[in-house]
Amino acid sequence: MLPLRKRDIIAGEETGREKGGGGVLIMVRDNMLMAWQKQWE
């Protein structure tokens, strides 16, 4: 389940870039990845 969520986040970043409005989405993704890393520490 976790790898699937990570893949969704990455796919969302690509979609945001295509639309040209991915700035906020990338910020959200980075926050999620940081929260992820804390879970695994």
Sine and cosine of phi, psi and omega as CSV:
sin_phi,cos_phi,sin_psi,cos_psi,sin_omega,cos_omega
0.00,0.00,-0.65,0.76,-0.01,-1.00
-0.89,0.45,-0.73,0.68,0.00,-1.00
-0.86,0.51,-0.56,0.83,0.00,-1.00
-0.89,0.45,-0.69,0.72,0.01,-1.00
-0.89,0.46,-0.68,0.74,-0.01,-1.00
-0.88,0.47,-0.66,0.75,0.01,-1.00
-0.89,0.46,-0.64,0.77,0.02,-1.00
-0.88,0.47,-0.65,0.76,-0.02,-1.00
-0.90,0.44,-0.69,0.72,-0.02,-1.00
-0.91,0.41,-0.68,0.74,0.03,-1.00
-0.88,0.47,-0.62,0.78,0.03,-1.00
-0.89,0.46,-0.61,0.80,0.02,-1.00
-0.90,0.44,-0.69,0.72,-0.02,-1.00
-0.90,0.44,-0.67,0.75,0.02,-1.00
-0.88,0.47,-0.68,0.74,0.00,-1.00
-0.88,0.47,-0.64,0.77,0.01,-1.00
-0.90,0.43,-0.67,0.74,-0.02,-1.00
-0.87,0.48,-0.63,0.78,-0.03,-1.00
-0.99,0.16,-0.21,0.98,0.03,-1.00
0.99,0.16,0.13,0.99,-0.01,-1.00
-0.83,-0.56,0.63,0.77,-0.12,-0.99
-1.00,0.02,0.02,1.00,-0.08,-1.00
-0.85,0.53,-0.77,0.64,-0.03,-1.00
-0.92,0.39,-0.65,0.76,-0.05,-1.00
-0.89,0.46,-0.66,0.75,0.00,-1.00
-0.91,0.41,-0.63,0.78,0.04,-1.00
-0.87,0.49,-0.72,0.70,0.01,-1.00
-0.88,0.48,-0.69,0.72,0.00,-1.00
-0.88,0.48,-0.69,0.72,0.00,-1.00
-0.88,0.47,-0.65,0.76,0.03,-1.00
-0.89,0.45,-0.65,0.76,0.01,-1.00
-0.91,0.40,-0.65,0.76,0.00,-1.00
-0.91,0.41,-0.62,0.78,0.04,-1.00
-0.90,0.44,-0.68,0.74,0.04,-1.00
-0.89,0.46,-0.62,0.79,0.05,-1.00
-0.86,0.50,-0.75,0.66,-0.05,-1.00
-0.88,0.48,-0.61,0.79,0.03,-1.00
-0.90,0.44,-0.60,0.80,0.02,-1.00
-0.87,0.49,-0.58,0.81,-0.11,-0.99
-1.00,-0.01,-0.15,0.99,-0.01,-1.00
-0.96,0.30,0.00,0.00,0.00,0.00
